[in-house]
Amino acid sequence: MNKETRLKQIAGYINKMPSLPISVTKVIEICNNPNTSPADLNSVIRIDPVLMGNVMKLINSAYYGLTDQVTSLVRAIIMLGINTVKNLSLSTAILGTMGSKDQFQALNMDGFWRHSLCVGAAAKLIAKHIKVDQKNLESFFIAGLLHDIGKIPLNNMLPNEYLQAISISDMKHQSLVKSEIEAMEINHSESGHLIVHSWKLGDEIKDAVVYHHSPENYEGKNKEIVYAIAAANYFSNYFEIGFSGDRYPEKPPEFIFETLNVTIDWFDDIEDTVNEEINKAKIFLNLKK
């Protein structure tokens, strides 16, 4: 089977995936309008009981630790912020679609999502470190959470070849992204790009998905988030928080770390904080419980 055939196979799988709920698509559309107000979001969210319930559960969860319960949806949206509501809507919808155990053939689901949560949490801490605007912090988290989303269709549609890619990585002590090319001629950044395009997830997530293993080749406007995801991904693999199949990750070029003003020692210092953030993020993403 050649690369073109595999890409068609993966594209066919993605096209058959359930679409994002209409309400979530509308939330994303509204949030991408710079003139959006909490009232605009309220008008969409209040007619989706599940989404409304998730927003209210989040604002009243231990993640925010408020002493008084919030009962007004508009107040919840104001307190959470438009970006957080957008990312909550998007991430819970995607995990609801792609988070079941039957989606994971070659990779362990719990290890995969812990790795993804780690990258999201670490990227968010990097964003704070480089003083990214508070309202944009959750964008770093969601990009980190979804950076490896392309692995799901690969190990679902091509489980034997994906196990072979992991084996090649272990035998040759090389990165999984290189081993994917050897085993399948395509890698998870390419299949991830197909998902991002299909679901219209936006340029920040697209760039993080496509370039987190090659940030040195990125020339777009989202360098901070691409660099942060690349560094956070290396951190998660280096310290073996979760497991994404990549035991021998390639270290990003040094200028990435210099640009972000972080080192491996800095990551070592924040490991406990990252684990705390992962536990908080589980509240963020498991609101149905």
C-alpha positions, 0 to 999 in steps of 0.5 A, spaced: 500 500 500 503 506 497 502 513 501 497 516 496 492 509 498 493 510 505 492 517 505 485 516 502 484 511 507 485 515 512 481 521 509 475 516 508 475 514 515 475 522 517 470 523 513 466 518 516 467 521 523 461 524 526 461 531 525 462 536 531 455 538 534 452 544 530 452 548 537 459 547 537 460 549 530 456 555 532 460 557 538 466 557 534 464 561 529 461 566 534 468 566 538 472 568 532 468 574 531 472 580 535 465 583 536 462 577 540 459 578 547 457 574 552 450 575 550 451 572 543 454 566 546 448 565 551 443 565 545 447 559 542 449 555 549 442 556 552 439 552 547 444 546 548 442 542 554 449 538 554 453 544 552 450 549 557 451 543 563 458 543 561 459 550 562 455 551 569 459 545 571 466 547 569 464 554 573 462 551 579 467 545 579 474 545 583 477 547 577 475 554 579 474 553 587 469 559 587 465 559 594 458 561 591 455 557 586 454 561 579 447 560 577 447 565 571 449 562 564 451 569 562 455 570 568 458 564 567 460 566 560 463 572 563 467 569 568 470 564 564 471 568 558 469 567 551 476 563 549 475 558 555 468 557 553 470 556 546 475 551 548 471 547 553 466 546 547 471 544 542 475 539 547 469 536 550 466 535 543 472 532 540 474 527 546 466 525 546 467 523 539 475 520 539 476 518 546 473 511 546 477 505 548 475 502 541 478 508 538 485 505 540 488 499 537 496 500 538 496 505 543 494 505 550 488 510 551 489 512 558 497 513 556 495 517 550 490 522 553 495 523 559 501 525 554 496 530 551 494 533 557 501 534 559 503 537 553 496 542 554 498 543 561 505 545 560 504 549 554 499 553 558 505 554 563 510 556 558 504 561 555 504 564 562 512 564 563 512 568 556 506 573 559 501 571 553 495 575 554 491 571 560 485 570 555 489 566 550 492 561 555 486 556 554 488 556 546 495 553 548 492 548 552 487 546 547 493 546 542 497 541 546 491 537 548 490 536 540 497 536 537 497 528 537 490 527 534 493 525 528 495 518 531 488 516 532 486 515 525 493 512 524 493 507 529 485 505 528 485 504 521 493 501 520 494 498 527 499 493 525 503 498 521 502 503 527 505 497 532 511 496 527 512 504 527 513 503 534 517 497 534 522 501 529 522 507 534 524 502 539 529 498 535 533 504 532 532 509 538 529 514 533 523 518 534 516 515 532 515 521 527 521 518 523 518 511 524 511 512 522 514 514 515 518 508 515 512 504 516 507 507 513 510 513 508 505 518 512 506 521 519 501 523 525 502 530 523 499 529 516 493 525 518 492 530 524 492 536 518 486 532 515 482 532 521 483 539 523 481 541 515 475 537 516 473 540 522 475 547 521 479 547 527 482 554 526 490 556 524 493 555 531 491 548 532 492 547 525 499 550 525 501 546 532 498 539 529 502 540 523 509 543 525 510 540 533 515 536 530 518 541 525 518 548 528 524 550 525 520 550 518 514 554 521 514 561 518 507 563 520 504 568 525 503 563 530 510 562 532 509 562 540 504 557 540 507 552 535 514 553 539 510 552 546 507 545 543 514 543 540 517 544 547 512 541 551 511 535 547 519 534 548 518 535 555 512 530 556 516 525 552 523 526 556 520 526 563 515 520 560 508 523 563 503 519 559 505 515 553 504 517 546 509 511 543 515 516 542 520 513 547 526 517 543 523 524 541 528 528 537 529 535 541 527 541 538 532 546 536 536 550 541 533 556 539 526 554 540 528 554 548 531 560 547 526 564 544 521 561 550 526 562 555 526 555 558 530 549 559 530 542 561 531 544 568 526 549 568 521 543 566 524 539 571 522 545 576 515 545 574 514 537 573 509 537 580 505 543 577 504 540 571 501 534 574 497 538 578 494 542 572 493 535 569 489 533 575 485 540 574 484 539 566 481 532 568 476 536 571 475 541 565 474 535 560 470 530 565 464 534 566 459 529 565 462 525 571 
